[in-house]
Amino acid sequence: MNEKSAEGFGRLLVERSGGIGGMLLVWEVDIDASSRRDDLGPRIADLPWSDGGQSDDAPQSTGADRFAYLIESRFGRVRFGEAQMPPEWKQLVDDVREVAEPQRRQPG
């Protein structure tokens, strides 16, 4: 176990907002309790959390029919517009969508 994972991987939250209806969907996974812990955990820990995405006060460059993503874990927080998301982050979002059911939430 590396230094980053010594305390466990914790929870991962993927929030998707936008689109035509402006619906907010959230996928949340307890990585340590997941059957995919050994796959997802190290990948999450190794992602470039400090390099990625926009700050919370940066304007979103997504149109009305585009999605914006907020990804949070114990390692950090990043935001990406759908078209600007790097491949390694897109793969993570796809994997999380496979293992967790989305929850609808009210924006704000």
C-alpha angles and dihedrals in degrees: 000000000000126000093262093056099040090102094042129262097269124196129334122207125194115188121189119193135173131037126129095307096038089233119171115218124184129195115192126185131183095217094195091055094042123107085227095055095119091051102038101033100063092041091053092048092050098049116111096255095165093049101046137096135338128313118253092258096048114108115252112244095206125118126228092270096044131088129235121202132210114192120190134180138146086275096059149290130271137177128206137174111232094252095045098050112120116233096252091055092045089053090052091050091049091049093049091049088056095053102037135051115233121246121209114228136179114257116251 
